[in-house]
Amino acid sequence: RSNIKTIYLIMGRSGVGKTTLVEALCEREGYKQIYSYTTREPRTPDEKGHIFIPRASYKNLDDLKTQYPDRVAETLFAGNYYFSTEKQAEQCDLYVIDPAGVRTFKERYKGKKKVKVVLLKCMKFMAERRMAARGDSEVMIKERLANDDVMFAGAEELADVVLYNDVFEQTYQQLNEYIKTGKVKE
């Protein structure tokens, strides 16, 4: 079930804390998150946030797309395909997504909900520290940061609100306030 009449698309560079914030909001407030479908392998056996599609269940990308015709967002990242469906959007409140996905979502989504986009930012050193803490290698961190420089060019233009996730609890409160009232307290 979805609590609200708006779907909040949460985007931000790697290590900004998108997933951590969304998981906390779902746990504490009862919001429901879209778990993207993906062709990538899970990083850990208990990884959340995605629905992992086994390679044996489709012949190629076109076959997979045929199986899910109501895709509202899709993106290729590091050779893996990620997407979500309109049915998921109608049933959920929050979606962690990249700028390409936001653009596609805004074009394709024809459901009943309003769409709001939140851009999360943080200091680069904090993002690097967070990525290292979750086990990303130095090489992976550099690759993700370089990729994000390209992927997030112009991302602010897509956002309805920009929040800085330097202090988790403060950002949590700001995002929750925005979801509940449509406004952000400074």
WOHU-V271537 format. One record per residue. PSI is psi in degrees with one decimal (999 if undefined). NEAR is the number of other ideal C-beta (glycine too) atoms within 8 Angstrom. Layout:
<<PSI | NEAR> <PSI | NEAR>>
This chain:
<<150.2 | 4> <138.1 | 9> <-24.0 | 8> <164.7 | 8> <16.1 | 5> <143.7 | 10> <126.4 | 15> <116.8 | 11> <117.4 | 13> <115.6 | 13> <155.3 | 18> <158.2 | 11> <166.6 | 9> <137.1 | 10> <5.1 | 13> <-18.7 | 12> <19.3 | 13> <-55.0 | 11> <-41.5 | 8> <-44.8 | 8> <-46.7 | 15> <-42.6 | 13> <-40.5 | 11> <-42.5 | 10> <-40.7 | 14> <-42.6 | 12> <-46.4 | 6> <-34.2 | 6> <-12.5 | 9> <13.0 | 6> <162.5 | 12> <133.1 | 12> <141.1 | 13> <128.5 | 12> <113.2 | 9> <144.5 | 14> <144.9 | 11> <151.2 | 12> <-5.1 | 8> <158.0 | 9> <146.7 | 4> <143.2 | 8> <-35.5 | 5> <157.1 | 5> <-28.7 | 4> <22.6 | 4> <132.8 | 8> <172.8 | 6> <-9.0 | 9> <157.8 | 12> <112.0 | 7> <123.9 | 8> <117.8 | 10> <137.8 | 5> <-30.5 | 6> <-12.2 | 3> <0.8 | 5> <151.1 | 9> <-45.4 | 3> <-179.0 | 6> <-40.6 | 7> <-40.4 | 6> <-44.0 | 9> <-43.2 | 12> <-35.5 | 9> <-35.5 | 7> <-24.0 | 7> <74.7 | 10> <-17.3 | 6> <34.8 | 7> <130.2 | 12> <-16.2 | 12> <142.5 | 14> <149.4 | 10> <153.0 | 11> <130.2 | 7> <125.2 | 8> <39.3 | 5> <4.5 | 4> <147.6 | 9> <132.0 | 10> <141.6 | 15> <165.3 | 12> <164.7 | 16> <162.2 | 11> <-38.0 | 12> <-43.1 | 7> <-44.2 | 10> <-38.5 | 16> <-26.5 | 10> <-4.8 | 8> <170.3 | 12> <-35.1 | 12> <143.3 | 14> <119.6 | 15> <122.4 | 12> <157.2 | 12> <170.4 | 9> <-39.7 | 11> <-40.6 | 8> <-38.9 | 15> <-45.8 | 14> <-46.8 | 9> <-44.5 | 12> <-47.7 | 16> <-33.3 | 9> <-43.2 | 6> <-27.3 | 10> <122.8 | 12> <18.7 | 4> <-169.6 | 9> <-16.7 | 4> <152.1 | 12> <158.1 | 6> <123.9 | 10> <141.0 | 10> <127.1 | 12> <125.1 | 15> <123.0 | 13> <138.9 | 16> <160.1 | 10> <170.6 | 13> <142.0 | 6> <-41.9 | 7> <-32.7 | 6> <-41.7 | 10> <-43.8 | 14> <-42.4 | 11> <-43.6 | 9> <-42.2 | 11> <-41.2 | 13> <-40.3 | 10> <-30.0 | 6> <0.4 | 6> <5.9 | 5> <138.1 | 8> <163.9 | 5> <-40.0 | 6> <-45.0 | 6> <-41.4 | 9> <-48.0 | 14> <-41.9 | 8> <-43.6 | 8> <-41.8 | 12> <-41.7 | 13> <-42.8 | 8> <-42.3 | 11> <-33.9 | 10> <-38.2 | 8> <-49.6 | 7> <-35.1 | 10> <8.9 | 10> <122.9 | 6> <7.4 | 7> <-32.3 | 11> <-30.2 | 7> <-24.6 | 5> <-19.4 | 12> <139.4 | 11> <-28.4 | 5> <146.4 | 10> <126.4 | 9> <145.3 | 13> <116.8 | 8> <67.9 | 13> <-34.1 | 8> <109.3 | 6> <-54.0 | 10> <-37.7 | 6> <-45.5 | 8> <-39.9 | 15> <-49.4 | 11> <-42.4 | 9> <-45.2 | 11> <-41.9 | 12> <-42.3 | 10> <-42.3 | 11> <-42.1 | 13> <-41.1 | 13> <-34.9 | 5> <-16.2 | 6> <4.4 | 3> <156.8 | 6> <126.7 | 8> <136.5 | 6> <999 | 2>>
